[in-house]
Amino acid sequence: METVLIKNGYVVDPQNNLSEKKDILIEKGVIKKISENIEPPPYINIINAENMVITPSFTDIHVHFRDPGQTYKEDIYTGSLSAVAGGYTTVVCMPNTMPAIDEPSLVRYVIEKGEEVGLCRVLPAAAVTKGRKGKELTEMWLLKDAGAVYFTDDGAPVYNAHLMRKAMEYAGSIGSFIANHCEDINLSQDGVAHEGEISAALGLPPLPPEAEDTMVARDCVLSMHTGMPVHICHLSTKVGVEIITWAKAMGAKVTAEVTPHHLYLTDEEWLDFDCKAKVSPPLREHEDIEALRWALASGIIEIVATDHAPPMPIKKRC
C-alpha cells in the first residue's frame, strides 16, 4: 500500500482534542504523523484537502438495509456502499425486515453477509418482541450471544407499558438496552404531517407531537423507576427534549438520537406537495429544530443517526 500525504485539511478528532488545520502522513494504511506543514517524502501520493474536513470514520446506530426479505429496496451490499460513501465504517441494521430479526440465525445472517460484502462493519439490532408484534418478548440473551448489539421493534413502538418494563429489565440485566420508536398510535392514527398550520392548510392528515411526547415521557419514567437504560430513537420535538432533560436530571438512564433531517428541515417542505417530506416521525417546526440543536450541542442528545431507510420509488411518489 502506497504512502499518502493529506495536505491542508481541517482535522476534527475529539478523542485526541484536535480541531485545526493539519497534514496527515499515512504509510501502509497506518497514520504515522499528524502535524503542520509535513514535508513530503519523494515519490509520494499527495492529496490536497484544502477546504475539506478530515475526521475519524463514523458509526451509524440506526439504518435499514432491508435484508432479509425486502432486497428489492436495499440489501447489505448496496447499503454498505451508501455507508462508506458517507464516511461510515460501522452501521447497525434495524430488525423490521421480513422476517423480523428475532432469531439467532437471522442475527448471524446479517453479520456474516456484512463480512462477506466486506465494505464496512454491519451489525444487527434484534427485535424486542417476536415478529415485532408487541405481544411476547424475544429470547434476548440468545440474540445478544449471537451478536445483536441492542433491541428495538423500530418502525413500531413497544406499545404495552408492562411489556416495555419487562423488556427493559431483561435487556438491562444482560448488559444491553431497549431503543424505542416512541409513538402513541392512538394519537398518531393515520397522520402523515406534523399537526400545525401547514397540515391544516394543505388538508393533510395531522400527526400531533404529543403522540411522540407521551411515549417519551413513559419510557423515561420507566427508566427512572427500574434503573434500566432506554434509548429514544429519532427524537423530533421540543417537548421531548424538555422531558429527557428532566429525566436525566432525575437520574434516568436515558439516551437519545436525532436525525440530520430533523435538525435541518421543517414541515414547510410540504408546501410544494413533495412526498419526500413524508418521514416518520414527521418534520416539525422551527422551534423544534432549535431545541434539538441545543440538546445535541449540550449533550442531552448523544448522537446523530441517519435512519437511512430506502423505500420503493413508486411508493414514495404516491
Buried (B, 14 or more C-beta within 10 A) or exposed (E): EEBBBBBBBBBEBEEEEBEEBBBBBBBEEEEEEBEEEBEEEEEEEEBEBEEEEBEEEBBBBBBBBBBBEBBEBBBBBBBBEBBEEEEBBBBBBBBBBEEBBBBBEBBBBBBEBBEEBEBBBBBBBBBBBBEBEBEEBBBBEEBBEBBBBBBBBBBBBBBEEEBBBBBBBBBBEEEBBBBBBBBBEEBBEEBBBBBBEBBEEEEBEBBBBBBBBBBBBBBBBBBBEBEBBBBBBBBBBBBBBBBBBEBBEEEBBBBBBBBEBBBEBBBEBBEEEEEEBBBBBBBBBEEBBEBBBBBBEEEBBBBBBBBBBBBEEEEEEE
